[in-house]
Amino acid sequence: MADPIVMLFTIIIVGQTCLSVPLLLIRARKTAMYLPLALFLMAIGMLAQGSMVSYLFPDWYALYTALAFPLLFILCPSLWFYVEGLTSNTPWRLNIKQLRHYVLIWPALVVAVMIMLLPKDMHIAIFVKDVEIDTPFAIILYVSILTVMLLWLGQCIYTVFRIVQRLIAYRRQLKSLFSNNEHRELSWMNWLLFIAISTWLFFLATVFSSNLFENFLFNVRTEALLSLLLIWSLAHFGLQQKPGITGYSDNDTINTKPQNGGESINEGINNNENIKIDNTSKKYQRSALNKEQSDRIADKINAVMDKEKLYLDANLSLQKLANHLTISPNYISQTLNETLAINFFDFVNQWRIDAAKPKILANEDTVLAIALDVGFNARSSFYKAFKQEVGKTPSEFRKHAIQH
């Protein structure tokens, strides 16, 4: 008898997949980065239906296992391409060269054919009853599955490493471009990676260790729950999330082309394969900006912040500041990093915190109202910036000032 909890989870997964995938495919016509997300959801949604198929359609279970096995090898590349699209400087496109990431599908298809060639009784023994079969064909199948699954595990580890590296570079670049990063930092991606890793590890452990642990540690309920959480998270956030650098209004979009002889400011993240963490000393080595010019730019930046209070604009970006000063955004970025030794995000927030201090001491308004008044978009980001700059929370700062 099928586990009712697993069946419930599976039904929810199927419903979520059926609702999300068509919407993503429609969006993919205009924004290509939604295509790998749709592929990921479709693949994991199909993989999560094993228990339902074996219970409701036992005669089709052999075909299901053969077709489902190659779907595993869609997951890692698709998740990588989606993250790449979210963090790209320019609209993401899938090209022929990138398809090499799906190379493991070919050996997986060979294994799928071998599964389809299994006699029905042998298939039931191996995939349903977990009985070891020692025929030559079964042994070849075991070895083939083990080999391909180990390759898949290596691909998963490599993909997670690249995604983490990509997110670090992306979040660092955000601080060079925007003064407020709410809805751009992709914080939910940390939770998603944790769920994805847990799901894949549980699935792998179930495949290789079900006999050893007698399904005690790695039961189908856990697999189904993790799959549900993974699909829900990706569908919920994926349908709402816009790219952090592209996809916003013209006022917030960063011009990636050099201006006034400067070089591009977007070297921290390449659009396609090579992910590079910014190294300030190398980033500006070809720049024509000298120290005297940089000092003048620094004076202009501080003057315009002091007199015109541009930091009060919650949507202030490097491009907006560059347009206001009619100076190349690359030169401003270089000046901030090399002359003032600070990134754009922290520079603007320093001015905002300085403007907030007398308001906090006056204690005439709420912390949220003060945060919004000086240019922050949220109470949480204000608290974080204030704690980083002052070393105390706003209430601790006020209390300390009163005592002294």
C-alpha positions in Angstrom: 0.0 0.0 0.0 1.3 3.5 -0.9 2.2 5.8 1.9 -0.6 8.4 2.1 1.8 11.2 3.2 4.1 10.5 0.2 1.1 10.5 -2.1 -0.1 13.8 -0.7 3.3 15.4 -1.2 3.5 14.0 -4.7 0.1 15.4 -5.7 1.2 18.8 -4.4 4.4 18.5 -6.3 2.6 17.6 -9.5 0.2 20.5 -9.1 3.0 23.0 -8.4 5.0 21.8 -11.4 2.0 21.9 -13.8 1.2 25.4 -12.7 4.8 26.8 -12.8 6.4 25.2 -15.8 3.9 26.6 -18.4 4.3 30.1 -16.9 8.0 29.8 -17.0 8.0 28.6 -20.6 5.8 31.6 -21.6 8.2 33.9 -19.9 11.2 32.2 -21.6 10.0 33.5 -25.0 11.1 37.0 -23.8 13.6 36.1 -21.1 15.7 33.0 -21.9 16.9 32.5 -18.3 13.5 31.1 -17.4 14.0 28.1 -19.7 16.6 26.3 -17.5 14.4 27.0 -14.5 11.5 25.4 -16.3 13.7 22.4 -17.2 14.8 22.0 -13.6 11.3 22.1 -12.2 10.0 19.7 -14.9 12.8 17.2 -14.2 12.6 17.2 -10.4 8.8 17.1 -10.7 9.0 13.9 -12.8 11.6 12.4 -10.5 9.4 12.9 -7.5 6.6 10.8 -8.9 8.3 7.4 -8.5 6.1 6.3 -5.6 2.9 7.4 -7.3 3.7 5.6 -10.6 4.8 2.4 -8.8 1.5 2.3 -6.9 -1.0 3.6 -9.4 0.6 2.3 -12.6 2.8 -0.7 -11.8 2.9 -1.9 -15.4 4.4 1.4 -16.4 7.0 1.6 -13.6 9.8 -0.1 -15.7 9.3 2.5 -18.4 9.2 5.3 -15.8 12.5 4.3 -14.2 14.1 4.2 -17.7 12.8 7.6 -18.7 13.4 9.2 -15.2 17.0 8.2 -14.9 18.4 10.7 -17.5 16.3 13.5 -16.0 18.8 13.5 -13.0 21.4 14.9 -15.3 19.3 17.8 -16.3 19.2 19.2 -12.8 22.8 20.5 -12.2 23.3 22.3 -15.6 19.8 23.8 -15.5 20.2 25.2 -12.0 23.6 26.6 -12.9 22.3 28.3 -16.0 19.4 29.8 -14.1 21.8 31.3 -11.5 24.0 32.5 -14.3 21.0 34.3 -15.9 20.0 35.9 -12.6 23.5 37.3 -12.0 24.4 38.2 -15.6 25.3 41.8 -16.6 23.4 41.4 -19.9 20.3 39.4 -20.9 21.3 35.7 -20.7 21.3 33.5 -23.8 21.8 29.8 -24.2 24.3 28.9 -26.9 25.5 25.7 -28.4 28.8 25.6 -26.5 26.9 25.7 -23.2 25.1 22.4 -24.0 28.3 20.5 -23.1 27.2 20.9 -19.5 24.5 18.3 -20.3 27.1 15.8 -21.5 26.2 13.2 -18.8 22.8 12.7 -20.3 24.4 10.5 -23.0 25.8 7.8 -20.7 22.5 8.1 -18.7 20.6 7.3 -21.9 22.7 4.2 -22.4 21.8 3.1 -18.8 18.1 3.9 -19.5 18.2 1.6 -22.6 19.7 -1.1 -20.4 16.9 -0.7 -17.8 14.3 -1.0 -20.6 15.9 -4.2 -21.8 15.6 -5.8 -18.3 13.0 -8.7 -18.1 10.1 -7.6 -16.0 10.8 -10.0 -13.1 14.5 -8.8 -12.9 13.3 -5.1 -13.0 11.0 -5.7 -10.1 13.7 -7.5 -8.2 16.2 -4.7 -8.6 14.1 -1.6 -8.5 11.1 -2.6 -6.4 12.3 -5.3 -4.0 16.0 -4.3 -3.8 17.1 -7.9 -4.4 20.6 -8.4 -5.7 20.8 -10.2 -9.0 24.1 -11.7 -10.0 23.5 -12.3 -13.7 26.2 -10.8 -16.1 23.7 -8.3 -17.5 22.6 -7.2 -14.0 26.2 -6.8 -12.9 27.0 -4.6 -15.9 23.9 -2.5 -15.1 24.9 -2.1 -11.5 28.4 -1.0 -12.4 27.0 1.4 -15.1 24.6 3.0 -12.7 27.3 3.3 -10.0 29.7 4.9 -12.4 27.2 7.4 -13.9 25.9 8.3 -10.4 29.4 9.0 -9.1 29.9 11.3 -12.1 26.6 12.9 -11.3 27.7 13.4 -7.7 30.9 15.0 -8.9 28.9 17.3 -11.2 26.7 18.3 -8.3 29.6 19.2 -6.1 31.2 21.2 -8.9 27.9 23.0 -9.7 27.4 24.0 -6.1 31.0 25.3 -5.9 30.5 27.4 -9.0 27.1 28.7 -7.9 28.6 29.8 -4.5 31.6 31.4 -6.3 29.2 33.2 -8.7 27.0 34.5 -5.9 30.0 35.9 -4.0 31.2 37.8 -7.1 27.7 38.9 -7.9 27.0 40.3 -4.4 30.3 42.0 -4.4 29.5 43.7 -7.7 26.1 44.8 -6.4 27.8 46.9 -3.8 29.8 48.6 -6.5 26.6 49.5 -8.4 23.7 50.1 -6.0 23.1 51.8 -2.7 20.2 49.6 -1.8 20.3 45.9 -2.7 16.9 44.6 -1.4 15.4 42.0 -3.8 18.8 41.8 -5.6 21.1 39.9 -3.2 19.3 36.6 -3.9 19.5 35.6 -0.2 16.8 33.0 -0.8 19.3 31.2 -3.0 21.3 30.2 0.1 18.2 28.4 1.4 17.6 26.9 -2.0 21.1 25.5 -2.2 20.7 23.9 1.2 17.5 22.2 0.1 18.9 21.1 -3.2 22.0 19.6 -1.6 20.0 17.8 1.0 17.6 16.4 -1.6 20.4 15.2 -3.9 22.2 13.6 -0.9 19.1 11.9 0.3 18.3 10.6 -3.2 21.9 9.4 -3.6 21.9 7.7 -0.2 18.6 6.0 -1.0 19.9 4.7 -4.3 23.1 3.2 -2.9 22.2 2.5 0.8 18.6 1.3 0.9 19.6 -2.3 1.6 22.3 -1.3 4.1 20.0 0.9 6.2 16.8 -0.9 5.3 15.2 2.4 4.4 15.4 3.6 8.0 17.6 6.7 7.5 16.6 7.5 3.9 12.9 7.0 3.6 10.6 8.1 0.8 8.8 10.6 3.0 12.0 12.6 3.5 12.7 12.5 -0.2 9.2 13.6 -1.0 9.3 16.4 1.6 12.6 17.7 0.4 11.5 17.6 -3.3 8.3 19.5 -2.3 10.3 22.2 -0.5 12.8 22.5 -3.4 10.1 22.8 -6.1 8.0 25.2 -4.0 11.0 27.4 -3.2 12.1 27.6 -6.9 8.6 28.1 -8.2 7.8 30.8 -5.6 11.0 32.8 -5.8 11.8 32.0 -9.4 8.5 33.5 -10.7 9.1 36.7 -8.7 12.8 37.2 -9.0 14.2 39.6 -11.6 17.9 39.6 -12.6 19.8 41.7 -10.1 21.6 43.9 -12.7 19.6 43.6 -15.8 15.8 43.7 -16.0 15.2 46.9 -14.0 14.1 50.3 -15.0 16.4 52.5 -17.1 17.2 54.6 -14.1 18.6 51.6 -12.2 20.2 49.9 -15.1 24.0 50.2 -15.3 25.6 51.2 -18.6 28.3 48.6 -19.2 30.0 50.4 -22.1 33.1 52.5 -21.4 32.6 56.2 -21.2 35.1 59.0 -21.6 37.9 56.6 -22.4 37.2 54.5 -19.3 36.9 50.7 -19.2 33.9 48.6 -18.3 33.0 48.4 -14.7 31.5 45.0 -15.0 34.6 42.8 -15.0 33.6 41.0 -11.8 31.2 38.7 -13.5 31.5 37.5 -17.1 28.3 36.8 -18.9 29.1 33.2 -19.9 31.6 30.8 -18.4 34.5 32.5 -16.6 33.6 33.8 -13.1 36.2 36.3 -11.8 36.3 37.8 -8.4 37.2 41.5 -8.7 40.8 42.4 -7.9 40.9 46.1 -7.6 44.6 46.5 -8.4 44.1 44.6 -11.7 40.7 45.9 -12.5 41.9 49.4 -13.2 45.4 48.8 -14.4 44.6 50.0 -17.9 42.6 53.1 -16.7 43.8 56.5 -17.8 42.7 58.1 -14.5 45.6 59.5 -12.5 45.9 60.4 -8.8 45.2 64.1 -9.3 42.1 63.4 -11.3 40.9 60.8 -8.8 41.4 63.3 -6.0 39.3 65.9 -7.8 36.5 63.3 -8.5 36.6 62.3 -4.8 36.1 66.0 -3.8 33.2 66.3 -6.3 31.5 63.2 -4.9 31.7 64.3 -1.3 30.6 67.8 -2.2 27.5 66.7 -4.1 26.6 64.3 -1.2 27.0 67.1 1.3 25.3 69.9 -0.5 22.7 68.1 -2.6 22.2 65.1 -0.3 21.9 62.6 -3.2 22.1 59.8 -0.6 18.4 60.5 0.3 17.4 58.9 -3.0 16.6 55.3 -2.0 17.3 54.2 -5.6 20.6 56.0 -6.0 23.0 53.9 -8.2 26.4 54.4 -9.5 25.0 55.2 -12.9 22.7 57.9 -11.5 25.6 59.5 -9.6 27.7 59.3 -12.8 25.0 61.0 -14.8 24.6 63.7 -12.2 28.3 64.5 -12.2 28.8 63.8 -15.9 31.7 61.6 -15.0 32.4 58.0 -16.2 30.9 55.5 -13.8 34.1 53.5 -14.1 36.1 56.5 -13.0 33.8 57.0 -10.0 34.1 53.3 -9.1 37.8 53.5 -9.4 38.0 56.6 -7.2 35.8 55.1 -4.5 37.8 51.9 -4.4 41.3 53.3 -4.7 41.2 56.8 -3.3 38.5 56.5 -0.7 39.0 52.8 -0.1 35.3 52.0 0.0 32.7 50.6 -2.3 29.7 52.5 -3.6 27.2 50.7 -1.3 29.1 51.4 1.9 30.0 55.0 0.8 26.4 56.0 0.3 25.2 54.3 3.5 27.9 56.1 5.5 26.3 59.4 4.5 22.8 57.9 5.4 24.0 56.8 8.8 25.5 60.2 9.5 22.2 61.8 8.6 20.3 59.4 10.8 22.4 59.9 14.0 20.9 63.3 15.0 17.4 62.0 14.3 18.0 59.0 16.5 19.3 61.1 19.3 16.3 63.5 19.0 14.1 60.4 19.4 11.2 62.2 17.7 10.3 59.4 15.3 10.3 55.7 14.9 13.4 53.9 13.7 11.6 52.8 10.5 10.6 56.3 9.7 14.1 57.5 10.2 15.5 54.7 8.0 13.1 55.6 5.2 13.8 59.3 5.7 17.5 59.0 5.1 17.3 56.7 2.1 17.0 53.1 3.3 14.3 50.9 1.9 13.8 48.7 4.9 14.3 48.7 8.7 16.5 45.5 8.5 18.9 47.0 6.0 19.2 50.1 8.2 19.9 48.2 11.3 22.5 46.1 9.5 24.3 49.2 8.0 24.1 51.1 11.3 25.6 48.2 13.3 28.3 47.8 10.7 29.2 51.6 10.7 28.7 52.5 14.4 29.2 49.2 16.1 26.0 49.6 18.0 22.3 49.3 17.2 20.3 52.6 17.0 18.8 52.0 20.5 22.3 51.2 21.9 23.7 54.3 20.2 21.0 56.5 21.8 21.4 54.9 25.2 25.2 55.3 25.1 24.9 59.0 24.0 22.5 59.7 26.9 24.8 58.1 29.5 27.8 60.1 28.3 
